[in-house]
Every structure is written in structure tokens, then in C-alpha cells.
Amino acid sequence: MTDRDDLLVQDFFRQAARQQIEDDGFTERVMQRLPRTDSYKVHRLTQLWTVFCVVVGIALFFAFDGWEVLKASLLTLFSTSVTAVEVFFTTAPTTEVHLNPWMILLVVAFVLIYLPYQTARKLSATL
């Protein structure tokens, strides 16, 4: 498109934006006929449902011995991570490609700290 065409298109949309369409109160009549919701009642039901789910979750956590499951999962995760790092440091010098294990460990640590921080910062900015 040329500059002249761009100006014509912009002028057309500028005129269309200023145009008012008379609806003779149609919008108001539609809004008055919409069913009214009691926002307090809906909000209260939402809060009650949330409290119910939290109580059931806590009860199930204790009923199925959640502390032991959580402790076992964290110990397994820790031991697996230690084993993976140990294997990495043992086998990294034997590869044909020169890898500095400390630099890789530094990069991994940076990513594990930086990415969650950036994600949390962006989420808090949008909320």
C-alpha cells in the first residue's frame, strides 16, 4: 500500500469510530431483562467450596500418612540427585568433548534460581 492508501484507510476508520448508532434504549432494555445474580451468594458459595476442599485435602493427607510419603519422596529425590551429580562428575572428564563440570553445575544452578525468580516476578506483575 502507498502512503495515500494508508491515509484513506485511517481516515475511514477515524470517521467510523466517531459514528454513533442510535438504539432507542435497546441496550438498556436488554440489560434490565438479564437475570440478576446475587454476587454475595455466589462469592459465599465459592468460599465454602474452597474451605471444604482444603479440609478434605488435609484430612486425606493425615489419613494416608502424608508425612511419611512426603519424607520418603524428598529423601528419594535427594539421593537420586546426589547420585546423578556423582555420576556426572565421574564420567564428564572421560568424554571426548571437553566439559567443565563446575561451569555446567554453575549454569544449572543459575537456571534453577533465575527462571523461577523471573516467572514469579512476571506473574506478580500481571496479577
C-alpha positions as CSV (number, residue, x, y, z in Angstrom):
1,M,0.0,0.0,0.0
2,T,1.1,3.5,-0.6
3,D,1.0,6.3,1.9
4,R,-2.1,7.8,0.2
5,D,-3.9,4.5,0.7
6,D,-2.9,4.3,4.3
7,L,-4.2,7.8,4.9
8,L,-7.5,7.0,3.2
9,V,-7.9,3.8,5.4
10,Q,-7.0,5.7,8.5
11,D,-9.5,8.5,7.7
12,F,-12.2,5.9,7.0
13,F,-11.7,4.2,10.4
14,R,-11.5,7.6,12.2
15,Q,-14.9,8.6,10.8
16,A,-16.4,5.2,11.6
17,A,-15.1,5.5,15.2
18,R,-16.9,8.8,15.6
19,Q,-20.2,7.5,14.2
20,Q,-23.0,6.8,16.8
21,I,-25.7,4.2,16.2
22,E,-28.9,5.1,17.9
23,D,-30.5,2.1,19.6
24,D,-33.6,3.8,21.1
25,G,-32.9,2.4,24.6
26,F,-32.4,-1.2,23.3
27,T,-29.2,-1.7,25.3
28,E,-30.8,-0.6,28.5
29,R,-33.8,-2.9,28.0
30,V,-31.6,-5.9,27.3
31,M,-29.5,-5.1,30.4
32,Q,-32.7,-4.8,32.6
33,R,-34.0,-8.2,31.4
34,L,-30.8,-10.1,32.1
35,P,-31.2,-12.3,35.2
36,R,-29.7,-10.8,38.2
37,T,-27.1,-12.8,40.1
38,D,-26.6,-12.4,43.8
39,S,-22.8,-11.9,43.8
40,Y,-22.6,-12.2,47.6
41,K,-24.3,-15.6,47.4
42,V,-22.0,-16.8,44.7
43,H,-18.9,-15.5,46.5
44,R,-20.0,-17.1,49.7
45,L,-20.6,-20.5,47.9
46,T,-17.2,-20.2,46.4
47,Q,-15.5,-19.6,49.8
48,L,-17.4,-22.5,51.3
49,W,-16.4,-24.9,48.5
50,T,-12.8,-23.8,48.9
51,V,-12.8,-24.4,52.7
52,F,-14.5,-27.8,52.1
53,C,-11.8,-28.9,49.6
54,V,-9.0,-27.7,51.9
55,V,-10.4,-29.6,54.9
56,V,-10.9,-32.8,52.8
57,G,-7.3,-32.4,51.4
58,I,-5.9,-32.0,54.9
59,A,-7.9,-35.0,56.2
60,L,-6.8,-37.2,53.4
61,F,-3.2,-36.1,53.9
62,F,-3.3,-37.3,57.5
63,A,-5.5,-40.3,56.9
64,F,-3.0,-41.7,54.4
65,D,0.1,-40.8,56.5
66,G,1.2,-38.0,54.2
67,W,4.2,-37.0,56.3
68,E,5.9,-40.4,55.7
69,V,5.1,-40.3,52.0
70,L,6.4,-36.7,51.7
71,K,9.5,-37.6,53.7
72,A,10.2,-40.7,51.6
73,S,9.7,-38.7,48.4
74,L,12.1,-36.0,49.4
75,L,14.7,-38.5,50.6
76,T,14.5,-40.3,47.3
77,L,14.7,-37.1,45.3
78,F,17.8,-36.0,47.3
79,S,19.6,-39.3,47.0
80,T,18.8,-39.5,43.3
81,S,20.1,-36.0,42.8
82,V,23.3,-36.7,44.7
83,T,23.8,-39.9,42.6
84,A,23.3,-38.1,39.4
85,V,25.8,-35.4,40.3
86,E,28.3,-38.0,41.4
87,V,27.9,-39.9,38.1
88,F,28.2,-36.7,36.1
89,F,31.4,-35.7,37.9
90,T,32.8,-39.1,37.4
91,T,32.0,-39.5,33.7
92,A,32.4,-35.9,32.5
93,P,36.2,-36.0,32.2
94,T,36.1,-39.2,30.1
95,T,34.1,-37.7,27.3
96,E,35.7,-36.6,24.0
97,V,34.1,-33.2,24.3
98,H,35.8,-31.0,26.9
99,L,33.2,-30.3,29.6
100,N,34.0,-28.3,32.6
101,P,31.7,-29.8,35.2
102,W,31.9,-26.9,37.5
103,M,30.8,-24.5,34.8
104,I,27.9,-26.8,33.9
105,L,26.9,-27.0,37.6
106,L,27.1,-23.2,37.8
107,V,24.9,-22.8,34.7
108,V,22.4,-25.3,36.1
109,A,22.3,-23.6,39.4
110,F,21.8,-20.2,37.7
111,V,18.9,-21.6,35.6
112,L,17.3,-23.2,38.6
113,I,17.4,-19.9,40.5
114,Y,16.9,-17.4,37.8
115,L,13.9,-19.0,35.9
116,P,11.6,-19.4,38.9
117,Y,12.5,-15.8,40.0
118,Q,11.7,-14.4,36.6
119,T,8.5,-16.4,36.4
120,A,7.4,-15.2,39.8
121,R,8.2,-11.6,39.0
122,K,6.3,-11.7,35.8
123,L,3.3,-13.4,37.4
124,S,3.2,-10.8,40.2
125,A,3.4,-8.0,37.7
126,T,0.4,-9.3,35.8
127,L,-1.7,-10.0,38.8
